[in-house]
Amino acid sequence: MHPAGKVCVVTGAASGIGAATARAFAAAGARGVVVADTNAEALARVAQEIGGLAVPTDVGREDAIQALIRAAEEAYGPVDVFFSNAGLSRKGHEEIGNDEWDLMWRVHVMTHVYVARALLPGMLARGSGYLLSTASAAGLLASLSSTPYTVTKHAAVALAESLAIQYGDRGIRVSVLCPQAVRTGMFSGQTSTASMDGVMEADDVARMILEAMEAERFLILPHGTVHEYMQRKAADPDRWLAGMRRLRQKLFSRPAAGA
Ligand SMILES: NC(=O)c1ccc[n+]([C@@H]2O[C@H](COP(=O)([O-])OP(=O)(O)OC[C@H]3O[C@@H](n4cnc5c(N)ncnc54)[C@H](O)[C@@H]3O)[C@@H](O)[C@H]2O)c1
């Protein structure tokens, strides 16, 4: 699918990958681009720049996702493309409090469920629609600095796979973006598993998203090495885990829990 003439919604669009993709949708001739984020000020600037509609939204709430979709439909008509991209990082592992785990579940997983629930009936009736989401290479492999991030991003990939299996034969296209490090608000600048293979620019990732959408490719892997790592993990999980433990020791220089 090409965004020209389409109604596109982008969450997490106040900065980084979301803002770059909203700009790319507008430049490609989208009929309407609706941008959503909790950062209302930065969001308004992006909307003004691209002539789109800003809808300040907490994507972790179902009523807010419903209101966002209503606002998009009132402004431009039925939503053709929904890019569910908002996300956050939290360092830490199983010890992180339940509130933080819950936040990660809502922003990285349940938001995509809310979007699918709200949009699929109309998209299926029209026989067309594109559900695009951002997970992470950590959703296929692992983040060494955050267990909740790894777990919820894996769930986001599983959800996208499930949607593609259920609705792929009924005109619904599904893609999931799984990058390693991208220079955005989320990138700390520190060396991590994500940045070992280089740091990409958000505009380049946005370009790759549009290319993958045009090809209707499910898995969007801006860093080619991720595919190779997936193959190694599938071929020998124990060897892959041993390699990840060595990498963890190298990066954090302490073998005990709490890195
Ligand atoms: N930058 C990277 O290295 C990297 C790597 C892999 C995956 N990702 C993923 O890419 C996506 C986009 O992040 P980014 O790198 O552009 O970072 P970013 O921090 O620049 O953008 C994320 C945006 O999401 C917004 N957001 C957070 N919680 C929200 C909520 N509850 N409701 C609405 N908006 C909310 C933030 O305000 C921010 O504008 C995220 O899902 C992230 O997990 C990023």
The ligand as an SDF file (V2000), in Angstrom:
LIG
                    3D

 44 48  0  0  0  0  0  0  0  0999 V2000
   15.1480    4.5340   19.3120 N   0  0  0  0  0  0  0  0  0  0  0  0
   15.4790    3.2500   19.3270 C   0  0  0  0  0  0  0  0  0  0  0  0
   16.6650    2.9140   19.4280 O   0  0  0  0  0  0  0  0  0  0  0  0
   14.4120    2.1850   19.2270 C   0  0  0  0  0  0  0  0  0  0  0  0
   14.8060    0.8660   18.9580 C   0  0  0  0  0  0  0  0  0  0  0  0
   13.8210   -0.1190   18.8500 C   0  0  0  0  0  0  0  0  0  0  0  0
   12.4860    0.2110   18.9970 C   0  0  0  0  0  0  0  0  0  0  0  0
   12.1310    1.5060   19.2720 N   0  0  0  0  0  0  0  0  0  0  0  0
   10.7140    1.8040   19.4150 C   0  0  0  0  0  0  0  0  0  0  0  0
   10.3760    2.8380   18.5210 O   0  0  0  0  0  0  0  0  0  0  0  0
    9.1820    3.4840   18.9640 C   0  0  0  0  0  0  0  0  0  0  0  0
    9.3240    4.9700   18.8160 C   0  0  0  0  0  0  0  0  0  0  0  0
   10.2960    5.4270   19.7320 O   0  0  0  0  0  0  0  0  0  0  0  0
   11.4420    6.4630   19.3180 P   0  0  0  0  0  0  0  0  0  0  0  0
   12.7000    5.7260   19.2250 O   0  0  0  0  0  0  0  0  0  0  0  0
   11.0030    7.2830   18.1660 O   0  0  0  0  0  0  0  0  0  0  0  0
   11.5650    7.3130   20.6730 O   0  0  0  0  0  0  0  0  0  0  0  0
   10.9940    8.7550   21.0660 P   0  0  0  0  0  0  0  0  0  0  0  0
   11.1630    8.8200   22.5340 O   0  0  0  0  0  0  0  0  0  0  0  0
   11.6360    9.7910   20.2180 O   0  0  0  0  0  0  0  0  0  0  0  0
    9.4450    8.6640   20.6750 O   0  0  0  0  0  0  0  0  0  0  0  0
    8.5190    7.9420   21.4390 C   0  0  0  0  0  0  0  0  0  0  0  0
    7.2840    8.8030   21.6090 C   0  0  0  0  0  0  0  0  0  0  0  0
    6.2570    8.0230   22.2610 O   0  0  0  0  0  0  0  0  0  0  0  0
    5.5570    8.9100   23.1100 C   0  0  0  0  0  0  0  0  0  0  0  0
    4.8280    8.1790   24.1520 N   0  0  0  0  0  0  0  0  0  0  0  0
    5.3230    7.4770   25.1970 C   0  0  0  0  0  0  0  0  0  0  0  0
    4.3160    6.9910   25.9460 N   0  0  0  0  0  0  0  0  0  0  0  0
    3.1620    7.3860   25.3590 C   0  0  0  0  0  0  0  0  0  0  0  0
    1.7870    7.1910   25.6510 C   0  0  0  0  0  0  0  0  0  0  0  0
    1.3890    6.5170   26.7410 N   0  0  0  0  0  0  0  0  0  0  0  0
    0.8660    7.7390   24.8170 N   0  0  0  0  0  0  0  0  0  0  0  0
    1.2590    8.4430   23.7210 C   0  0  0  0  0  0  0  0  0  0  0  0
    2.5320    8.6690   23.4070 N   0  0  0  0  0  0  0  0  0  0  0  0
    3.4820    8.1520   24.2080 C   0  0  0  0  0  0  0  0  0  0  0  0
    6.6430    9.8230   23.6860 C   0  0  0  0  0  0  0  0  0  0  0  0
    6.0950   11.0350   24.2120 O   0  0  0  0  0  0  0  0  0  0  0  0
    7.5350   10.0490   22.4710 C   0  0  0  0  0  0  0  0  0  0  0  0
    7.1760   11.2210   21.7460 O   0  0  0  0  0  0  0  0  0  0  0  0
    8.9270    2.9690   20.3800 C   0  0  0  0  0  0  0  0  0  0  0  0
    7.9070    2.0110   20.3800 O   0  0  0  0  0  0  0  0  0  0  0  0
   10.2550    2.3140   20.7560 C   0  0  0  0  0  0  0  0  0  0  0  0
   10.1060    1.3040   21.7220 O   0  0  0  0  0  0  0  0  0  0  0  0
   13.0590    2.4920   19.3720 C   0  0  0  0  0  0  0  0  0  0  0  0
  1  2  1  0
  2  3  2  0
  2  4  1  0
  4  5  1  0
  4 44  2  0
  5  6  2  0
  6  7  1  0
  7  8  2  0
  8  9  1  0
  8 44  1  0
  9 10  1  0
  9 42  1  0
 10 11  1  0
 11 12  1  0
 11 40  1  0
 12 13  1  0
 13 14  1  0
 14 15  2  0
 14 16  1  0
 14 17  1  0
 17 18  1  0
 18 19  2  0
 18 20  1  0
 18 21  1  0
 21 22  1  0
 22 23  1  0
 23 24  1  0
 23 38  1  0
 24 25  1  0
 25 26  1  0
 25 36  1  0
 26 27  1  0
 26 35  1  0
 27 28  2  0
 28 29  1  0
 29 30  1  0
 29 35  2  0
 30 31  1  0
 30 32  2  0
 32 33  1  0
 33 34  2  0
 34 35  1  0
 36 37  1  0
 36 38  1  0
 38 39  1  0
 40 41  1  0
 40 42  1  0
 42 43  1  0
M  CHG  2   8   1  16  -1
M  END
$$$$
